[in-house]
Amino acid sequence: MAAILKGRTVTRSGDGVDVYLRALLSGEIGIADYFAISALRGRVFTASSVSVSTPTTWTATATIDVTKSMFLAAVPSGYAIIPMNIEVYYEAFGTDAQMELQALIGTGGSRTSGMTAITPVCTRSDLGTGSACTVWAGGNTTVTVGPTAKINYFWRDGLQFAITKTASSATVSAADPYKFTWSAIRDSSFNIAGPDSQLVINQGSQAGTGFVKVQYVEIPASELPA
């Protein structure tokens, strides 16, 4: 069994050796959140819309069109990702119509043309680690093929009717929703896009424009249990 280590060096059980159970200085056992641990290890990435101020134009009208995805992440062989957070901010909805959002993982999907490439950024600024995934944001030239097998629809949100406002509400209580979010922790939903899978987000609105941001944990597929 490995000797008790002093200082800041930590031996992990994954390094092929046994390790002692570690505790706080006062003796309590502290259980760290998996996502927090992943962030400390440099395995959490953020992928967001390319432009700082110019929104993406989404052309799936009124209802979801799976060939016009707003976001697509392709996971290569040898890796897996776990979605942590999704945030979709609408600058405009268009004229009065249904508005809906959907997120899913599965296999068999692809980007055939269009979309804008996104470079995911590690949430640890002191690490230069890059994501193995290929990621795109959807626009008016998007042509995608949604996953065709092992499909898991893990998020759906929207409004029965949404419209771009021409004036601010008179009171705070009359404000309309414009930002829609999903959280793995809040929704107690742990989803895994394994090797050769895709994470896809779709929307439907009359003439929606806005921004999308996704955070995910990326791990070697070898860390997935059999």
Secondary structure by P-SEA (a helix, b strand, c coil): ccccccccbbbbccccccccccccccbbbbbbbaaaaaaaaccbbbbccccccbbbbbccccccccccccbbbbbcccbbbbbcbbbbbbcccccbbbbbbbbbcccccccccbbbbbbbbbccccccccccbbbbbbcccbbbbcccccccccbbbbbcbbbbbcccccccccccccccccccccccbbbbbcccbbbbbbbccccccbbbbbbbbbbccccccc
